[in-house]
Amino acid sequence: MSTPTLRHRIIMHAYVTEKSMDEMERQNKLEFVVDHRATRAEIKQAVESLYQCKVAKVTTKIVRTGKIATIRFQKEYSAEDIGSRAGVF
């Protein structure tokens, strides 16, 4: 799973809602729509390699529109900075 094309297929795009924006500011988290087959470990590896950061925790949930991954970054990395690179703003 280390090829760039597979990493880009795991992370589809940022998932932006009022709740996710609040979590970004208060809890250093971002949400992404991901491939429904991706595991937490694959998601963590993909986010770390795409955005050159360290992930503290990955949680996932299945919703009607697909699979959403909530990524909490380690303290030295800002979710707002990563969000701007991911196209949230």
N, C-alpha and C positions, 0 to 999 in steps of 0.2 A: 504493500500500500504506500510505498514511498515515492511513486512517480507523481509528478505534478498534475497530470491529467486526472488521476484518481482523487487526489486531494481536492481539486476543484469540483469534482462531482459529489463529494461528501457534503461540502458546505454550499448550499444553494444561494442564499442571500440572507441579509439581516432581517429580523422580524421586529417591526417597530409598532408599539402600542403605547398608550399612556403609562401603563404599568411597567413596561420594559424600560421606558425612559426614566421613570422614577427609580427603578432598580439600578440603572446605570449610574445615576448620581449618588444614591445612598449606599448601595451595596457592592459597587464595582463589578456589575454583571452586564452581559449582553445576551440577547437571544438570536438564534439563527434557525432558519428552516434548513433541515438536513435530509439526506437520503434516508428513507425508512429502514434500510438494511444496515446502516452504519451503527457500530457499537460505540459506547462511551469512549473507549480507548482510541478508536480510530478518529472520532470527532476531536478529542484532545490533541492528538498528533497533528491533525489537519490544521486546527486553529493555531497551534504553536508554530508550525512551519510557515503558514500563510502570513501571519502577522508578527512574527519574531517576538513572541511573548511567552510567559509561563502561565499555565492554567492551574488554578487551585482545585477546582471541582467542576464536574460536568453532570448535569441532571437532564433527563429527557422526559418528554410527555408526548403522547399520541393524541392529536386533535383531528377533527373532521377533514381538515385541509392537508394533513401530513404529520410529520414528526418535527417537534420543536426542541432544540437543545438550549438550555440555559447554561452559560459559561461564566464562572466566577474566576476572575484573574487574581494573581498574587498581588500583594500590596504595592510592590514597586512598579506595577504596570497599571496605567489608567484606562478604564473602560471607555472613557470619553475620547481619548486619543485613538484607541483602536477602533472605536465606532466611527470616527471621522474617516479613517482609512478604509473601513468596510462600507462606507457610503450611507451611513445613518443620517448624516446631516446634509 
